[in-house]
Amino acid sequence: MKNNIPLFDNRHVSMMLDFNLDEKHHTKEMTQAMQRISVSGVQEKFPAVVDGGKIRLAADGERSTHILKPAPWDATLSDRWHIPANEHLTMQIAAQVYGIHVAANGLCSTPNGHPVYITRRFDIGPNGIKYPMEDMATLIGKSEANGGKTFKYNGSYSDIARCIRHYIPAWMTEMERFFELVVFNYIYANGDAHLKNFSIIMDGEDYCLTPAYDLLNTALHIGDDDFALDGGLSPNIPRSENYLNTGHPCRQDFEWFGKEIFLVESRVKKILDKYMSVPDATRQLINQSQLTKKLKRNYIRIVTERISRFVRN
C-alpha cells in the first residue's frame, strides 16, 4: 500500500495493558473476542482499540483498529512466552534491515509482566472504512471444506505468484516484493508462511499486496520444515544438486524460482545478494531485543545456518 499508517497515529499511548489476557483463557469474553477477528492464523488474536491513551479490548460490535497477540496458550511450544518478542524482532529486522514493507507493530506488557505483540490493522483506514482484502488461500480456492484442516499449507509459492499476476495490474513490482518475502522467510526460518499469510488489498482502484505480517522465526520454538507450503517453491522447476543432496535449497533454487515467476535476472540477483551474510544491523537488533540470552544466541545460529546453506555452490 502506498501509505504507511503509524501504529498509534503519533499519539502517546501506554504500552502497559491494565488486563491479563492469560487469565481469561477459555472465558466466554475471550472466545467471543477471538471470533470477531477475521485475520488468519491459529495463534490467539484479540481485537483492540486505543481509548484515552490506553489499549483496551474492542467491545462487541465495535470496529477494532489493532490486534493483540499474547504468547500462545499451547504449553507444548518451547519458550512460548517469548513468541511475541520473537515476532516483533523478526518484523523489525524485515523492515529496518531489508526495507520490507511490514504492518505497524510493537510490544505491550501485561500487569504480570508477560509481553503481548500488537499490530495495526492495515485493512482499516484512518476514517474507519474497511478496505477490501483477500488472502491467497481464498483466491486459490483452498478451504477446510475442500482441503481439510491443513488446507492453508497445501500448495506452492508459485501458486501465489500466479494469483499475483492475475489479480494485481502492477504485478511486476509486487512480484519482487513477494519474491523477497519468500527469501526472507527462508533465511529467517519462518516455517509458517502459509497461504493465509499472504494477502492482497484494494489500494485506490487496484489491488496490491498487503504489508507483510506474521513474520516469526518459528525454528526457535518448533522443528519446522524449510517451507510452510508442502509444494515448496514450485513443482515446475528442478532442484539444485545441493537441494537433492542435503534436502535444503540454496541460492540457485531461488534463482530458478525467480525466473519461473517472470522476474528480471538482474533484479533477482540484487535481492539475493542482500542475503549472503548476516548483516551487522540484524545482530544489533537481536542483541537489543527482549529475547533471553540463550534465545538470542539460537536466533543468530539459526539464521547463520540458513545462510550457510543458501550460499553453497
C-alpha positions as CSV (number, residue, x, y, z in Angstrom):
1,M,0.0,0.0,0.0
2,K,1.2,3.5,-0.7
3,N,0.5,5.0,2.7
4,N,2.3,3.8,5.8
5,I,-0.1,4.1,8.8
6,P,1.8,4.5,12.1
7,L,1.0,2.2,15.0
8,F,-0.9,4.9,17.0
9,D,-1.2,7.8,14.7
10,N,1.6,9.6,16.5
11,R,-0.5,9.7,19.7
12,H,1.1,8.9,23.2
13,V,-0.3,5.5,24.2
14,S,0.7,3.5,27.2
15,M,2.2,0.1,26.3
16,M,1.2,-1.3,29.7
17,L,-2.1,-3.1,29.5
18,D,-4.3,-3.0,32.5
19,F,-5.6,-6.5,32.0
20,N,-4.1,-10.0,31.8
21,L,-5.1,-11.9,28.7
22,D,-3.8,-15.2,30.0
23,E,-6.2,-15.0,33.0
24,K,-9.1,-15.0,30.5
25,H,-8.1,-18.2,28.8
26,H,-11.3,-20.1,27.7
27,T,-13.6,-17.5,29.1
28,K,-16.7,-16.5,27.2
29,E,-15.4,-13.0,26.7
30,M,-12.2,-14.2,25.1
31,T,-14.0,-16.7,22.9
32,Q,-16.3,-14.1,21.6
33,A,-13.4,-11.6,21.0
34,M,-11.4,-14.2,19.1
35,Q,-14.4,-14.9,16.9
36,R,-14.5,-11.3,15.8
37,I,-11.0,-11.4,14.3
38,S,-11.0,-12.3,10.6
39,V,-7.2,-12.3,10.3
40,S,-5.9,-15.8,9.5
41,G,-3.9,-18.0,11.9
42,V,-4.2,-20.3,14.9
43,Q,-2.4,-18.1,17.4
44,E,-4.7,-16.4,19.8
45,K,-5.6,-12.9,18.5
46,F,-7.8,-10.3,20.0
47,P,-9.4,-7.1,18.6
48,A,-8.3,-3.9,20.4
49,V,-8.8,-0.1,20.2
50,V,-6.9,2.8,21.6
51,D,-9.1,4.8,24.1
52,G,-7.8,7.7,26.1
53,G,-4.2,6.8,25.7
54,K,-4.8,3.2,26.7
55,I,-5.2,0.0,24.8
56,R,-8.3,-2.0,25.6
57,L,-10.2,-4.9,24.0
58,A,-12.8,-3.9,21.5
59,A,-16.4,-4.2,22.7
60,D,-18.9,-6.4,20.9
61,G,-19.9,-4.6,17.7
62,E,-17.1,-2.1,17.9
63,R,-14.7,-2.0,15.0
64,S,-11.2,-2.7,16.1
65,T,-8.1,-0.9,14.9
66,H,-5.4,-3.1,16.4
67,I,-4.8,-6.8,17.1
68,L,-3.2,-8.1,20.3
69,K,-1.3,-11.4,20.2
70,P,-0.2,-12.8,23.6
71,A,2.0,-15.8,24.0
72,P,0.2,-18.9,22.7
73,W,-1.6,-20.9,25.3
74,D,-0.2,-24.2,23.8
75,A,2.1,-25.3,26.6
76,T,3.9,-27.7,24.3
77,L,5.6,-24.9,22.4
78,S,9.2,-24.3,23.5
79,D,9.8,-20.9,25.1
80,R,6.3,-19.8,24.2
81,W,6.3,-16.8,26.4
82,H,9.0,-15.3,24.1
83,I,7.0,-15.7,20.9
84,P,5.6,-12.1,21.0
85,A,9.2,-10.7,21.3
86,N,10.3,-13.1,18.5
87,E,7.6,-11.8,16.2
88,H,8.3,-8.2,17.0
89,L,12.1,-8.7,16.4
90,T,11.6,-10.6,13.1
91,M,9.2,-7.9,11.8
92,Q,11.7,-5.2,12.8
93,I,14.6,-7.0,11.0
94,A,12.4,-7.3,7.9
95,A,11.6,-3.6,8.0
96,Q,14.8,-2.0,9.2
97,V,17.4,-4.2,7.7
98,Y,15.9,-5.2,4.4
99,G,13.3,-2.5,3.7
100,I,10.4,-4.9,3.6
101,H,7.0,-3.2,4.0
102,V,5.5,-4.6,7.2
103,A,2.5,-3.9,9.2
104,A,3.0,-1.4,12.0
105,N,3.7,-3.3,15.2
106,G,5.1,-3.0,18.8
107,L,5.3,-4.8,22.1
108,C,2.9,-4.3,25.1
109,S,3.2,-5.8,28.5
110,T,0.5,-7.2,30.9
111,P,0.4,-6.3,34.6
112,N,2.0,-9.7,35.3
113,G,4.9,-8.9,33.0
114,H,4.0,-11.0,30.0
115,P,4.8,-9.5,26.6
116,V,2.0,-9.1,24.1
117,Y,2.6,-8.3,20.4
118,I,0.4,-5.5,19.0
119,T,-0.1,-4.7,15.3
120,R,-2.2,-2.0,13.5
121,R,-4.9,-3.4,11.2
122,F,-3.9,-2.3,7.7
123,D,-7.4,-3.2,6.4
124,I,-8.9,-0.4,8.5
125,G,-8.3,3.2,7.2
126,P,-7.9,6.2,9.5
127,N,-11.6,7.1,8.8
128,G,-12.7,3.6,10.0
129,I,-13.5,2.3,6.5
130,K,-12.6,-1.3,5.9
131,Y,-10.6,-1.9,2.7
132,P,-11.5,-5.0,0.5
133,M,-8.9,-7.7,1.2
134,E,-8.5,-11.4,0.4
135,D,-5.9,-13.9,1.4
136,M,-4.2,-16.3,-1.1
137,A,-6.0,-19.4,0.2
138,T,-9.3,-17.8,-0.7
139,L,-8.0,-16.6,-4.1
140,I,-6.6,-20.0,-5.0
141,G,-9.8,-21.8,-3.8
142,K,-8.4,-23.6,-0.8
143,S,-10.6,-24.1,2.2
144,E,-11.1,-26.5,5.0
145,A,-14.2,-27.9,3.2
146,N,-12.1,-29.0,0.2
147,G,-8.6,-29.4,1.7
148,G,-9.1,-30.4,5.3
149,K,-7.7,-28.7,8.4
150,T,-4.2,-28.3,6.8
151,F,-5.6,-26.6,3.7
152,K,-3.6,-23.4,4.1
153,Y,-0.3,-25.5,3.8
154,N,-1.4,-27.2,0.6
155,G,0.2,-25.5,-2.4
156,S,3.4,-23.9,-3.5
157,Y,4.8,-20.4,-3.7
158,S,4.3,-20.5,-7.5
159,D,0.6,-20.8,-6.8
160,I,0.7,-17.4,-5.0
161,A,2.8,-15.9,-7.8
162,R,0.1,-16.9,-10.4
163,C,-2.5,-15.1,-8.2
164,I,-0.4,-12.0,-8.1
165,R,-0.2,-11.9,-11.9
166,H,-3.9,-12.5,-12.2
167,Y,-5.3,-10.0,-9.6
168,I,-2.7,-7.2,-9.5
169,P,-2.3,-4.9,-12.5
170,A,1.1,-3.7,-11.5
171,W,2.2,-7.3,-10.8
172,M,5.9,-7.0,-11.6
173,T,6.6,-4.6,-8.7
174,E,4.5,-6.7,-6.3
175,M,6.1,-9.9,-7.6
176,E,9.5,-8.6,-6.5
177,R,8.1,-7.8,-3.1
178,F,6.7,-11.3,-2.9
179,F,9.9,-12.9,-4.0
180,E,12.0,-11.1,-1.4
181,L,9.5,-12.1,1.3
182,V,9.8,-15.8,0.3
183,V,13.6,-15.4,0.5
184,F,13.4,-13.6,3.9
185,N,11.1,-16.3,5.3
186,Y,13.5,-19.0,4.3
187,I,16.6,-17.2,5.7
188,Y,14.9,-16.2,8.9
189,A,13.2,-19.6,9.4
190,N,9.6,-18.6,9.2
191,G,8.1,-22.0,8.8
192,D,4.5,-20.7,9.0
193,A,4.4,-18.6,5.8
194,H,1.3,-20.4,4.5
195,L,-1.4,-19.3,2.0
196,K,-3.3,-17.3,4.5
197,N,-0.2,-15.2,5.5
198,F,-0.1,-13.6,2.0
199,S,-2.9,-11.3,1.0
200,I,-4.0,-8.6,-1.4
201,I,-5.8,-5.4,-0.6
202,M,-7.5,-2.7,-2.5
203,D,-5.3,0.4,-2.8
204,G,-7.2,3.1,-4.7
205,E,-8.8,1.4,-7.7
206,D,-6.4,-1.6,-7.9
207,Y,-5.2,-4.4,-5.7
208,C,-1.7,-4.7,-4.3
209,L,0.0,-6.9,-1.8
210,T,-0.7,-6.1,1.9
211,P,2.2,-5.2,4.2
212,A,4.0,-8.3,5.4
213,Y,2.6,-9.8,8.6
214,D,3.0,-12.8,11.0
215,L,6.8,-12.9,10.4
216,L,8.3,-15.2,13.0
217,N,11.4,-17.3,13.5
218,T,9.4,-20.5,14.2
219,A,12.6,-22.6,14.4
220,L,13.2,-21.1,17.8
221,H,10.1,-22.9,19.1
222,I,9.4,-25.9,17.0
223,G,11.1,-28.2,14.5
224,D,9.9,-26.7,11.2
225,D,10.5,-27.6,7.6
226,D,12.3,-25.1,5.3
227,F,8.9,-24.1,3.7
228,A,5.5,-23.8,5.2
229,L,3.8,-24.9,1.9
230,D,4.1,-28.6,1.1
231,G,4.8,-27.9,-2.6
232,G,7.8,-25.8,-1.7
233,L,8.9,-23.1,-4.1
234,S,7.4,-24.7,-7.2
235,P,6.8,-28.2,-8.5
236,N,7.7,-27.0,-12.0
237,I,11.4,-26.2,-11.5
238,P,14.3,-28.6,-11.0
239,R,16.1,-28.9,-7.6
240,S,19.8,-28.0,-7.4
241,E,22.3,-30.6,-6.7
242,N,22.7,-29.2,-3.2
243,Y,18.9,-29.4,-2.6
244,L,18.9,-33.1,-3.8
245,N,21.9,-34.0,-1.6
246,T,21.1,-32.1,1.6
247,G,17.3,-31.6,1.5
248,H,17.7,-27.9,1.8
249,P,17.5,-25.3,-1.0
250,C,20.4,-22.9,-1.9
251,R,20.6,-19.7,-3.9
252,Q,20.4,-21.5,-7.2
253,D,17.0,-22.8,-6.4
254,F,15.7,-19.3,-5.7
255,E,17.3,-18.1,-8.9
256,W,15.3,-20.7,-10.8
257,F,12.2,-19.7,-8.9
258,G,12.7,-16.0,-9.7
259,K,13.0,-16.9,-13.4
260,E,9.8,-19.0,-13.2
261,I,7.8,-16.2,-11.8
262,F,9.0,-13.8,-14.6
263,L,11.4,-11.6,-12.6
264,V,14.2,-9.9,-14.4
265,E,17.5,-11.7,-13.7
266,S,19.3,-8.6,-12.5
267,R,16.5,-7.8,-10.0
268,V,16.7,-11.4,-8.7
269,K,20.4,-11.1,-8.2
270,K,20.1,-7.7,-6.4
271,I,17.6,-9.2,-4.0
272,L,19.5,-12.4,-3.3
273,D,22.8,-10.6,-2.8
274,K,21.3,-9.0,0.3
275,Y,21.0,-12.4,2.0
276,M,24.6,-13.7,1.5
277,S,25.7,-12.9,5.1
278,V,24.2,-11.9,8.4
279,P,24.1,-8.0,8.4
280,D,25.5,-6.2,11.5
281,A,22.2,-4.5,11.8
282,T,20.5,-7.9,12.2
283,R,22.9,-8.8,15.0
284,Q,22.3,-5.5,16.7
285,L,18.5,-5.8,16.6
286,I,18.7,-9.4,18.0
287,N,21.0,-8.2,20.8
288,Q,18.7,-5.3,21.7
289,S,15.5,-7.5,21.6
290,Q,13.6,-8.8,24.6
291,L,14.6,-12.4,24.0
292,T,16.7,-14.2,26.6
293,K,20.4,-14.5,26.0
294,K,20.0,-18.2,25.1
295,L,17.3,-17.4,22.5
296,K,19.4,-14.5,21.1
297,R,22.3,-17.0,20.5
298,N,19.9,-19.5,19.0
299,Y,18.3,-16.9,16.7
300,I,21.7,-15.9,15.3
301,R,22.7,-19.5,15.0
302,I,19.6,-20.4,13.0
303,V,20.0,-17.5,10.6
304,T,23.7,-18.2,10.2
305,E,23.0,-21.9,9.4
306,R,20.3,-20.9,6.8
307,I,22.7,-18.5,5.1
308,S,25.4,-21.2,5.0
309,R,23.0,-23.5,3.1
310,F,21.9,-20.6,0.9
311,V,25.4,-19.7,-0.3
312,R,26.6,-23.2,-1.1
313,N,27.8,-23.6,-4.7
